[in-house]
Amino acid sequence: MLFPAFEERTGQTMGPTQMMRSEHIQMRQLLTEMAIALEQRSKDQYLGLADTLMMIMQQHNMKEEQVLYPMTEQALGVDAAGVLERIDIP
């Protein structure tokens, strides 16, 4: 809900939100590969993938916190709180 609201307000669909989506896909793929390595009892493969995931997540979170969230807050202003309240977290 946050990305579409940001994109609608700014008209930017190929900027930071596209990068975040791409990284989300990459992280999901790593999780899938980790599950396969776990099933195959491949400790070294699993640990290597886990290290990669940790590095990507740290960089990803830094980009979100230092770039995307401030941009979103600036673009949405007082509407940001309303968008966040509509997010249904199970």
QUIHU-V440462 format. One record per backbone hydrogen bond with DSSP energy under -1.0 kcal/mol. CO is the residue of the C=O (numbers start at 1). NH is the residue of the N-H. Records with the same first field share a line. If there is no record, write none. Layout:
BEGIN
CO->NH + NH
END
This chain:
BEGIN
1->5
2->6
3->7
4->8
5->9
6->10
7->11
15->19
16->20
17->21
18->22
19->23
20->24
21->25
22->26
23->27
24->28
25->29
26->30
27->31
28->32
29->33
30->34
31->35
32->36
33->37
34->38
35->39
36->40
37->42
38->41
41->43
42->46
43->47
44->48
45->49
46->50
47->51
48->52
49->53
50->54
51->55
52->56
53->57
54->58
55->59
56->60
57->61
58->62
59->63
60->64
61->65
62->66
63->67 + 68
64->69
67->71
68->72
69->73
70->74
71->75
72->76
73->77
76->79
77->80
79->83
80->84
81->85
84->87
END
